[in-house]
Amino acid sequence: DAELHRARCTLQKRPGHIYHLYRDPEGALYFSLLSPEDWNGNPPHAHQGSYRLEMDMSWTPAETIAPRDAQVRAAQRLLGSREPHEEGDS
């Protein structure tokens, strides 16, 4: 996570969004909103992976987002998580 947070990023990072990591010819890492597919499979630099920024500011690799979300949903069900009650609800 620390290395990913050090990658150059010229946009405001927002939890829940997916960012695509590239390495320029000098070896510097940077984030882009454009995936390799957005570049028609020919990005300008080497694609290093795609990641979703989580609410706790950790990064989830794109290929593990679905299993992670399933684990979170299962944990929420086990813990009985639900929306907070409106004031006056019992």
N, C-alpha and C positions, 0 to 999 in steps of 0.2 A: 504494500500500500504506500509506503513512504516513497519508493522510487517513482511510482505513478503520480504521486502528488508533486514531485519535483519536475515532472515533464512540462515542457513549455505549453501554455494554454492561453490563447488570446481571447477566449470567450469566458463568460461567467458559467462556472460549473454548477449544475443543479441536480440534486438527488433525484433519482428515478430516470435520468436520461442516460443514453448509451453514447459513449465516446470511443473513437477509433484512434489507436496509437500507431504512430509512424516513426521511423528513424531516418533522419536526413543523411546525406552523404558524409557529413562530418561526425556522425554518430550521435547527434543530439536527438532526444525523444521529444515528440510533440503530439498533442491531441488535435483531432479534427472531428467535426460532425459528419463528414463524408466517409462512407464506408468504401472498401475496395470496389464493391458493386456499383456504387455511385460514380466511380471513375471508369465504368465499363470494364472492370477487371484489370485496369492498367493504372494503378495509383502512381503519383509522382515519386513516391519514396516507398521503402520497404515497410509493409504492414506488419506490426508487431502483436496485434491482438485488438479485441474490442471488449469494452468493460462498461458495466453499469455502476454509476455512483449511487451508493446506498445512503439512507438517512443518517447513519452513524459515520458517514464519510469514508467508509471502506469501499473497496472495489470488488465487484463480482465479474469474473470472466464471462463473456457472452455465452459460452457453451455450457455454463453451469447455472444460468439464470433460472431456467424452468425447474430443475431439481431443488434449487434453493427456495424458490417461491413455494413449491409443494411442501417443503419442510416447515416453512414459516406458517403456512395455512394449517398444517397438521398440529403444530405447536399451539396456534391460536385456538383451534377446536378443543384441544386437550385442556387448555387453561380457561376455556369458556369465555374468551375475549369477545367483546361486542362493543357496539357504539356506546358512549356514556349516556346515562339517562338524562332526559330533560328534567329541569328543575320541577319538582312536584310529582314526578313519577315514583312509584314504589316497586 
